[in-house]
Amino acid sequence: MADRQATTLDVAIIGGGPAGISACLQLAQTPGCRVALFESESELGGIPRACHGYFGLRDQKRIYSGHAYASHLDRLARGTPADIYLNATVLQIVPGHPGELHRIQVGSREGFRYYDARSILLATGCYESPRDARMISGPRPAGIYTTGTLQQLVSRFHLKPGAQALVVGSESVSLSCALALRRAGAAIAGLVEQDDELQTYSLLARTMSAALGFPIHTGTSVHAILGTKRVEGVELRENRTQEIRKVRCDALILTGKFRSYSPLIDHTAIGYDPATFGPSVDMDLMTSVSGIFAAGNVLRGADMHDLCALEGRRAAQSIARHLGAGNARRGEEFIIVAQEPIRYVVPQRIIPEETKFYRSSLFRPGPSIQLSQTLRACVLEAWSGSQLIWRKPYSKLIANTRIPLPLDQFDWRRADRDNGVVLKLKRQDASPQRA
């Protein structure tokens, strides 16, 4: 470790969104545990601060608006003995060797400071893919926004992003954008999805389309953006016929395609998942470095805020056990990976004997997958080498939503640790492979 003077902590939490705050609240119940939470922005609460309603049902047992939910979590956190640092950006993590403390470097208005911690929780969240990652051609005029920017403009600064906006993407957050645009008084030119299937619940999307009066274009891609100083329109390409048509708009909202925000693990010993670019974790949400944990959207890209909050709480429970009992394990780990169109699987390291204790559901965070596209009539299979150890048919799986993975139903007796486990999706009429 560096010999710079540092403040010593039991737990350093990086990120003041629902996962980080919930972990802070849980750890504050541990007597004598010195906890510090670091948030780079001037307020706690994360993304919900700029969102509309329907927050808090699963973690707080009631419904808040986004701003009220964030304010409620802020009040709860400030009522604990934890040290809360705002406008404090963690610039670097230096994992300690086994038995050593981990170090973080923090930049703030007061300058640079160092903290040594027995455990660290990464709860840095996610970000939306920007325009260049979507390979959209054309000039770079004003009027192109991500969901986060749009919500900030509308909810926090009460600004109108444009007179008429086109929404690109059809994840659940795209519908949130439509509501934000309507609140701002902007017309909606349409919602565009490049896949043939919507990447959210079709009935909800079609109902909103009818209620708010905007068309939905599936199987359609953004071909080019028109305008130089300001967006003047968009060229859309129908994927099947390659027909190009123009849509007039002065704002373009790029939604979804969330990715883990995890630059702090770059060039460290903390292992990352190449599918999410976030840290890989075991069933206790601990990374490959003992004492460093991760929870929330840093593990996967966007997920529901309250499930992230519950996951932060579960990570805190794991941290408390780690601080009290060290690294005792009960069995050997299996590596589990996923093939496209499965975007990810979390956790990535499994101990079969523990699967019965980590069940996932719509109301409880746990092992899960997420797809990159909506699929109908499909079968999800788990293979270990040539052995099929689990299989389940689905009539429909919605993309970019958490799908619980019942690891306790896998036939682990047929699994081989050296081969690990591979998750695959097939058409429902396809027969299982044979060894």
N, C-alpha and C positions, 0 to 999 in steps of 0.2 A: 504493500500500500504506500501511497505518497505520504510524505512526512508533514504536509501542510496541516495546520491546526483545524480541527473539525469538531462539530457538535455531535454528540453520540445519541442515537435514537434506538428504540426497539423496532419500530416499523416506520418506514417512509412510504407514503402513498402518493403516487404521481398521477394527478388527474382529479379534478373536482366536479365530475359529472355524477350521474346516478350510481354507477358502480363504485367509484372512489369514495363518495360520501357515505354510502351504505356500509362499506367496509370500515370506514372511520367510526361510524356509530356502533358497529358490532365490536370492534377492538376496544372502544372506550369502556366497555363493560368488563374488560380484563384488568383486575387490580394491579397497579404498579407498572402498567404498560405505557411507555412514553411513545406517543404517536404524533407524527407531523404529516399534514396534507399540503401538497404543493400544487397550485393552480396558476397557469400562465396568464389567465385573463383577470379582469378586475372584479369579477363576481363568480360565485359558485353556482352550480346547477347545470352547466353544459348546454347541449343543444336545446333541451326543453324550454330554456328561457325565452326563446324566440318563436315558440310553437303555440298552436291553439289548444283546444281542450282534449279531454280523455287521457289524462295522465294519473298514475298512482294506484290503479285498481288492485294490482297483484301484490305490490309491496307495502302500500300505505292503507289499503282496504277502503279507499274512497276515491272519487274522481275529482281531479283538479284541472284547471287550465294549465298550460305549459309553464307560464310565468309563476302562477301560484304554487305549482308543484316544486319548481326550482327554489322559490323563496322559502317554502316549508322545509325542504332539505337543508337549506342554508341555516335556518334558525336552529334546526336540530343539531347540526354539526357544531355551531358556535356555542351550544349548550353543553358540550363535552369538554373534558380537560385537554383535548388534542390541540396542538399548535396549528393554526391555519395561516398559510402564507399565500397571499394573492399577488398578482403581477410578478410571480416567481416562476421562472422557466428553468426546468431541469435540462441542463445542456449535455450531461454525460453521466453514464453509469460505469463504474469500474467494479466489476464483480470481484469479491475477495476469494482467495483460495479456501479450500475446506477448513472450517474452523475459524476463519477470519471474518471481519465485518465487511460489508459492501459499502462502497462510497459513491455519493452522487455530488455533482457540481451544480450549483444553482446560481442563476443570474437574476438580479433584481435591480431596482433603482438604487439600492444601497451598495451595489457592486457584486462581486462573486463571493460565495460562501460554500463551504464543504460540510457534508453531513455523513457520518458513518452510521449504518443501520444493520441490525441483526437480520432483518427481513425487509424486502421491498415489494410493493404491489404496483404493477403497471396497469393503469386504467386510463390510458391516453386516448381511447376512442378510435374513430375512423374518419375518413374523408370521402367525398364524392370524386369520381374520376373527372378531371377537367377536359376541356375541349380537345387538347392535343392527344390525349389518351384515347379519344373516340374517333380519331382520324377523320375529322370533318374539314373539308376544304373550304376555301374562300377567304376573304379579307378578315380583319380583326376589328370590326366596328364596336362601338358602345352598344349596350343592351343585351349582352350575353351573361346569364347568371347561372349559378348552381342553386340548388334548393336552399342551402344554408344562407347564401347571400340574399336571396329573395326574402326569406323569413326575417332576416335581420332588418332589411329595408322596410318591410311592411309592419312587423310587430314592434320593433324597438324604435325605429326612426320615423314611422308613419309616412313613408314615401311611396309614391306610385311608380312601379318599375317601367311602365309603358302603357299605351292606350290599348294595345292588342298583343297578346303573348301566345306563343306556341310552346307547348310542353313536350319535351322529348323524353321518352321512357314511360313505363307503365307499372312500376313498382308501387307499393302502397304509399311511399312518400310522394309519388307523382300526383296522387289524389289530394294529398295535403297541400301540394302546390296550387292545385286548382282552387281550393278553398281560400288560400292566402291571396291569390289573384283576385278572386271575387270580393274579398274583404277590402282590397285596395281600390276597387272600382275599375279594374282592368277587364276588358273582354278577353275571352279565351278562343283563340283561332283553331285550336284542336289539340289532340293528344296523339303522339306518334310513337309506335312501337315497331321495331324492325323484325321481331319474331311474329309468327302467325298466331301465337297465343299471347294473351295479356299476362303480364308477370305479377298479377295480383288477382284478387277474387273478382271474377267476371261480373257477377250480379251486382256487386257494389259499384264497380267502375261504370257499368252500363246505366245504373240508376243515377249516378252523379252526372253522367253525360246528358241524360234526358233532363234532369232537374236544372242543370246549369247551362244547358243549351250549347254544348260543344261537340264536334264530331270526334270519333276515335278512328285512327288509321292504323290497322295492323298490317304486318308484312310490308312495312314501308320504312325507308331509311332517309336520313337527311343527306342530300346530295351536295348541297352548297349553301352558303350563307350569302345573302345579297345585301349590298350597302357598303359604304366606305366609312363615313363618320358615325353613322347610326344604322342599326339593323333596319332594312327596308322590306325584307321578305326572306323566304327560304324556298329553295328548290327541293322537292320531295321526289324520291324514286320508288316506284312500286316494284318490289323485288321480283315478282313473278313475271311481269310483262316488260320491266325496265322502262316503263313510261315515266317521263319527267313532267311534273306539274308545279306551278308556283303558288305559294300561299303568302298573302300579305300579312306582315306583322312588324312590330317595332321592338319586340323583346323575345328572346329565346331562352327558355329555362331548361337546363340540362340536369336531369334528375337521376338519382340512383347510381348503380354500379359502384357501390361503396367498397373501400379498401381499408385494411387495418392501418392506423397511423402509428408506426413503430420504429422511427429512426433511431431511438435510443438503444436498440439491440444491435444495430449495425456495428460491425467490427468488434463485437464482444463474444464471449464464450456462450452467450444465451442462444440456444438453438431456435431457428425459425422454420415455419411451415412454408414451403415454396408455393403452396396453393393460395394462401392468404397473405403471405409476407409478414404475418404477425408471429409472435412467439408460439412455439409448440409447448403443450402442457400435458401433465399427467392427470389422473383422476382427482387429485387434490388441487388442481389448477397451479401446480408448481412447474416452473420451466426446467430446462436441463441444468440450471445452476441452482444448487440447494439454497433455499432461503429466498429466492426471487420468484414471485408469483405474478399471475396476470388474470384479469377478469374483464368482462364486458366486451365492447365492440372492438377493442384492440386485438381480440382473438379471431375475429371473423368478418368484420364489416358490419353494416347496420343490422341491429336486432331491436326488439321492443325494449323501451327504456326500463320498464318495471322488471322484466326478466334479467336485464343487465344489473339492476339494483339487487335483485335476489342473488345473482351470481357473485356480486361483490361481497354480499353478506357471507356466502358460502366460502369464498376465498379467505375472508377474515377468520372464519372458524378453522380453516386449514392452517393459517398462519399461527393462530393461538396454539394449536396442537404442536406445530413445528417448534415454536419457541419453548414449549414445555417439555417435549419429549424427543426433540432431535429428529433424526432421519430414519427411525424404525420403519421397516417395510414388511409386508406380509407375504409377498410372492414375487414372481418374475414378471416383467413387463412384456407386453406384446405391442409392436408398432402397428397402427392401423392407418391406412391411406385410402384415398378415394379416386376413382376415375371419372373423367368428364362423362356426362354433364353434371356430376356432383361437384360443387364448388369447393367444399371443405368438409372435414369431419373434426369435431372437437369433443373430447380430448383426443390427442394423437397417440398417447401411450396408455395402455390398458393393463390392469392387473385383474385377471378373470375372477379371482376369489372375492374381489371387492365390487363386482358389477351389481350385485343385488342391493347394495347400499346407495347406488347413484342412479336412480331411475329418473327419467325425464318425462315431462308431460307439458300440456299447454299452460299449466299453472305452476310449473316447477322447473327451474333450469337444470340441465343435466346433459348427458351425451346427445349430440344432435348432428344433423347434416343440413346442408343448404344446396339447392340446385341453381344452375346458371340459366335454366329455361324451364317453363312450365311444360309438364308432360302428362299425357293421358294413357290409361291402360298400360301400366308399366309394372315391372317387378324389380324390387331391390334385393340384391343377393350379397352375401358375405362369403368370401373364399379365403382359405388358408392353403396356399399351394394348389394342389388338385382337389382339395376337399371343400365341398359346399357345407358351410356350418350354420347358415341361416338364410331364409328366403321368405319374402312377404310381397303379395300383389297389392297394388294400389290402383284405384280407378282414376285418380288425378293427384298430381303433386304440384303445388304452386311454387314457382321460382322465388328465390330471395326471401324465403320465410324459414324459420326454424322448424325442422322436422325431427321429432324425437326419435332416438335410435335405441331400441330395447336391447342393450348389450347383455342383459341377464338372460335373454332367450337364445343367445348363441350357443351352439354345441361346442364348448371350449375343449371337450375331450378329444375332438378331432382336429383341433388347431395345433399348428406347429410354430413354436416361437421363432425359429430361424426364418420361416417364410412370412411371418406376420399375418395380417388380415388385409384383404383388398375388398372395397365396396364397389359394386358394379350395378348399373341400371340396364334393364333390357325391356323390350316389348313384351307385353303380357302373354302373347301367343307363342313366344319363343320358349323352347324346351331348355331345361337346365343343362349345362355342360356335363359331360361325364369324364371321370378321371381316366 
